[in-house]
Amino acid sequence: MWMVSPPSGIFHHFKKLFLSEQAGRAQALEFVRKNVANALSMANLIMGLSSILCSLNGQYHCACWLLLIGFLLDLADGAVARQLNACSALGAKLDDFADFTSFGLATALLLQAHGILDGLLAIVYVLAVFSRLCFFSSGIPFMYRGLPCPYASSLLTGTYLLTGGNLVVLRIVAMIMILFMVDQGFYPHDKVLESQLWKKMVYAGGILMVLFSSYSIVSLYYLVWSTTYIFFPVALWSCKV
């Protein structure tokens, strides 16, 4: 009985197809690895732009909510980039632009500039964030020079929600945050998602607060979180893996 062997070309075709699928899958995974942190930065940017639109339409509580989500996204994108070894110059620029939009422009609009002095304060706040992002470098690994603008924004946002939008209190806090951002003091990299368990629990609590809690509870939570980092950066938030 004669056995007819299949043409070798068929095996070659299937082998090539299988290898092509494997290569395509590997390329897709590599693309995801390189860009997942960038996607988080883009989400932060979208939160900032949406917050600006809410503020321009007088919906300041919604604007605050979006800024808090942006704060959480900003903490996550750096951690994801480092864990996946996906840090890049493009990612850093995108992250800085998202931070400037959310924690500079969008946060300054919460000050509601109705006059010349109010407008000047908002402009100075934006310039302080711009200077902090562009010109302040500690030269020390995992150390910031000047208060990181996400924490200043989180404190202002929490203040707005807690006081019901009291502009006098909000503007006083904004002036204090400007001083903290430009004084070039050293702040440790908190690495919330990459160090002790309690920091990860604080972050998880922040997510739950944004999703399920009332304005007053959310504001207190983020005020405590931001205040402890601003005033006790080394004692509480210095990164200890």
Secondary structure, 3 states (H helix, E strand, C coil): CCCCCCCHHHHHHHHHHHHHHHHHHHHHHHHHHHHHHHHHHHHHHHHHHHHHHHHHCCCHHHHHHHHHHHHHHHHHHHHHHHHCCCCCHHHHHHHHHHHHHHHHHHHHHHHCCCCHHHHHHHHHHHHHHHHHHHCCCCCCCCEEECCCHHHHHHHHHHHHHHHCCCHHHHHHHHHHHHHHHHCCCEEECCCCCCCCHHHHHHHHHHHHHHHHCCHHHHHHHHHHHHHHHHHCHHHHHCCCC
